[in-house]
């Protein structure tokens, strides 16, 4: 079952509208525009999350990673192996 749809009116640059009409059958144009808008909104939301969370990870809070992640990952792997061996 699909979600409800509503009509919306947008102004588009002539070139985009011309390309849309030339590339997509008339009955599929709304679907193509909706999918493109859905992807762009998802990208914008992700960008906003990345921008607002930038800097959340502080080196001072994680001294175990000061020399890189190799030792930390090795310790995690050893820990999970010992739990599985039991």
C-alpha positions in Angstrom: 0.0 0.0 0.0 1.5 3.4 -1.0 1.5 6.5 1.1 -1.1 9.3 0.5 -0.2 11.8 -2.1 -1.0 15.5 -2.5 -0.6 17.9 -5.3 2.1 20.5 -5.0 3.0 23.2 -7.4 6.7 24.1 -8.0 8.5 26.4 -10.3 11.3 24.6 -12.1 14.0 26.0 -14.5 12.8 25.5 -18.1 15.9 23.3 -18.9 15.1 20.9 -16.1 11.4 20.7 -17.0 12.3 20.1 -20.7 14.8 17.3 -19.8 12.2 15.7 -17.5 9.5 15.7 -20.2 12.0 14.4 -22.8 13.4 11.6 -20.6 10.4 10.4 -18.5 7.0 9.3 -19.7 4.2 11.7 -18.6 2.7 9.2 -16.1 6.0 8.7 -14.3 7.2 12.2 -14.0 5.8 12.8 -10.5 7.4 9.6 -9.3 10.8 10.6 -10.7 10.6 14.1 -9.1 9.4 12.6 -5.8 12.3 10.2 -5.7 14.8 12.9 -6.6 13.4 15.1 -3.8 13.5 12.2 -1.3 17.2 11.6 -2.1 18.1 15.2 -1.8 16.2 15.6 1.5 18.0 12.6 2.9 21.3 14.1 1.8 20.5 17.4 3.5 19.4 15.7 6.7 22.6 13.7 6.8 24.7 16.8 6.1 22.9 18.6 9.0 23.6 15.7 11.4 27.3 15.7 10.4 27.6 19.4 10.8 26.0 19.4 14.2 27.9 16.4 15.5 31.3 17.6 14.2 33.8 17.9 17.1 31.8 15.6 19.4 34.7 13.2 19.6 37.4 14.7 21.8 40.9 13.3 22.0 41.1 14.1 25.7 38.1 11.7 26.3 39.9 8.8 24.6 43.6 8.7 25.5 43.7 5.0 24.5 43.5 6.1 20.9 46.4 8.6 21.1 48.8 6.3 19.2 46.2 5.2 16.7 43.5 2.6 16.6 45.6 -0.5 16.0 46.2 -1.4 19.7 42.7 -0.6 20.7 41.2 -2.8 17.9 43.6 -5.7 18.8 42.5 -5.5 22.5 38.8 -5.5 21.4 39.4 -8.5 19.2 41.3 -10.5 21.9 38.5 -9.7 24.4 35.7 -11.0 22.1 37.8 -14.1 21.2 38.2 -15.0 24.9 34.5 -14.7 25.5 33.7 -17.0 22.6 36.2 -19.6 23.7 34.4 -20.2 26.9 
